[in-house]
Amino acid sequence: MNESSEAPAVPIAVAMRRPTLFGVPAMPILTASLIIRRAQVEEAGPLAALLGRAYPTETWDVAGTEQELFGDETVRATLVVAAEGRLIATASLQVHPDAPACGWLRWVATEQERRREGLARALVIGVLAMAGQGSSWFPLHLCGVKSTLPCTN
């Protein structure tokens, strides 16, 4: 398999809009050795390392990751996939502070050697399912890149 691509090396503005969270696909079944669960604040270090490898143009340190994922009340959920105690993928849900009916699927990352196994897909579906579980801030509109696609109600 050739890893080279003509695709840009940086993310571009991609948006996924859903008027509601009805119709989110069922969670895929992963192999028995993989566990999908909520991230814990004690895992800020491994999360910083994973996100740093996935987003090399950004700085992810333990303190910043702890603040970003666990200290910000707009981050409603961070899920991880763990294999033998090691974090190999993550995704988070963040709501817009000024428009709580709007949110972003953020910080989706998978270890390079574990890509193409459906881990990110499972996490995205898991985050969306958590988002749709009767919160007062829905229906949620999922917006793309926070800095370039502001959410509107």
C-alpha positions as CSV (number, residue, x, y, z in Angstrom):
1,M,0.0,0.0,0.0
2,N,1.4,3.4,-1.0
3,E,1.0,5.9,1.9
4,S,1.7,9.0,-0.3
5,S,-1.2,11.1,-1.3
6,E,-2.1,14.3,-3.1
7,A,-4.4,15.2,-0.2
8,P,-3.5,18.3,1.9
9,A,-1.4,17.6,5.0
10,V,-3.6,19.8,7.2
11,P,-7.3,19.4,8.0
12,I,-9.7,21.4,5.9
13,A,-13.1,22.8,6.9
14,V,-15.3,19.7,6.9
15,A,-18.8,19.9,8.4
16,M,-21.3,17.2,9.2
17,R,-24.7,18.6,10.0
18,R,-27.5,16.6,11.5
19,P,-30.8,18.2,12.4
20,T,-31.2,15.6,15.2
21,L,-29.3,12.6,16.4
22,F,-32.0,10.2,15.2
23,G,-30.7,7.6,12.9
24,V,-27.2,7.3,14.3
25,P,-25.9,3.9,13.3
26,A,-25.5,1.1,15.8
27,M,-22.2,0.8,17.5
28,P,-20.0,-1.6,15.6
29,I,-18.7,-4.7,17.4
30,L,-14.9,-4.5,17.9
31,T,-12.6,-7.4,18.8
32,A,-12.8,-8.7,22.3
33,S,-9.4,-7.3,23.3
34,L,-10.6,-3.7,22.6
35,I,-12.5,-1.7,25.2
36,I,-14.5,1.5,24.4
37,R,-15.0,3.6,27.5
38,R,-14.9,7.2,28.9
39,A,-11.5,8.7,29.3
40,Q,-10.3,9.4,32.9
41,V,-8.5,12.6,34.0
42,E,-5.6,10.4,35.1
43,E,-5.1,9.5,31.4
44,A,-4.2,13.0,30.4
45,G,-0.6,11.9,29.7
46,P,-1.4,9.1,27.4
47,L,-4.1,11.2,25.7
48,A,-1.6,14.0,25.2
49,A,0.9,11.6,23.6
50,L,-1.8,10.1,21.3
51,L,-3.2,13.5,20.2
52,G,0.4,14.8,19.7
53,R,1.1,12.0,17.3
54,A,-2.2,12.5,15.5
55,Y,-1.9,16.3,15.4
56,P,1.8,17.0,15.1
57,T,1.4,20.7,14.3
58,E,-0.3,21.2,17.7
59,T,1.3,21.1,21.1
60,W,-0.3,18.5,23.5
61,D,1.2,18.4,26.9
62,V,-0.3,16.7,30.1
63,A,-1.5,19.9,31.7
64,G,-3.0,21.4,28.6
65,T,-4.7,18.1,27.7
66,E,-6.1,17.8,31.2
67,Q,-7.5,21.3,30.9
68,E,-8.8,20.9,27.3
69,L,-10.5,17.6,27.8
70,F,-11.4,17.4,31.5
71,G,-11.4,21.0,32.8
72,D,-13.6,22.6,30.1
73,E,-17.3,22.2,31.0
74,T,-18.2,22.4,27.3
75,V,-16.4,19.1,26.6
76,R,-19.3,16.7,27.5
77,A,-17.6,13.4,26.7
78,T,-14.3,12.0,25.7
79,L,-14.2,8.3,24.7
80,V,-11.2,6.1,24.2
81,V,-10.4,2.7,22.8
82,A,-8.0,0.8,25.0
83,A,-6.1,-2.3,24.0
84,E,-4.3,-4.1,26.8
85,G,-4.4,-0.9,28.9
86,R,-2.9,1.3,26.2
87,L,-5.0,4.1,24.6
88,I,-5.1,3.7,20.8
89,A,-7.9,6.0,19.7
90,T,-10.0,8.8,21.1
91,A,-12.9,11.3,20.2
92,S,-14.6,14.0,22.1
93,L,-17.9,15.9,22.0
94,Q,-17.8,19.7,22.8
95,V,-20.8,22.0,22.9
96,H,-20.8,25.6,21.8
97,P,-20.7,27.8,24.9
98,D,-22.9,30.4,23.3
99,A,-25.2,28.0,21.4
100,P,-25.7,24.9,23.6
101,A,-27.8,23.2,20.9
102,C,-24.7,23.1,18.8
103,G,-21.6,21.0,19.2
104,W,-18.5,19.6,17.6
105,L,-17.1,16.2,17.3
106,R,-13.5,17.0,18.2
107,W,-10.1,15.5,18.7
108,V,-10.6,12.3,16.8
109,A,-7.3,10.4,16.7
110,T,-6.1,6.8,16.1
111,E,-2.6,5.4,16.5
112,Q,-1.1,5.1,13.0
113,E,-0.6,1.3,13.2
114,R,-4.2,0.8,14.3
115,R,-5.9,2.8,11.5
116,R,-8.4,1.2,9.1
117,E,-9.9,-1.0,11.9
118,G,-13.0,1.0,12.4
119,L,-11.9,2.4,15.8
120,A,-12.6,6.1,15.0
121,R,-16.0,5.1,13.5
122,A,-16.9,3.3,16.7
123,L,-15.8,6.3,18.8
124,V,-17.7,8.8,16.6
125,I,-20.9,6.6,16.9
126,G,-20.3,6.3,20.6
127,V,-19.9,10.0,21.1
128,L,-23.0,10.7,19.0
129,A,-25.0,8.1,21.0
130,M,-24.0,9.7,24.2
131,A,-24.9,13.1,22.9
132,G,-28.4,11.9,22.0
133,Q,-29.2,10.5,25.4
134,G,-31.8,13.0,26.6
135,S,-29.7,16.1,27.3
136,S,-31.4,19.5,27.5
137,W,-29.1,20.9,24.8
138,F,-30.5,19.0,21.8
139,P,-31.3,18.6,19.0
140,L,-27.6,19.0,18.4
141,H,-26.1,20.3,15.2
142,L,-22.7,18.9,14.6
143,C,-20.4,21.5,13.1
144,G,-17.1,21.1,11.6
145,V,-13.8,22.8,12.5
146,K,-14.5,25.1,15.4
147,S,-12.4,28.0,14.2
148,T,-13.7,28.1,10.6
149,L,-17.3,26.9,10.8
150,P,-19.2,28.8,13.5
151,C,-22.3,27.1,14.7
152,T,-25.7,28.8,14.3
153,N,-29.0,27.8,15.7
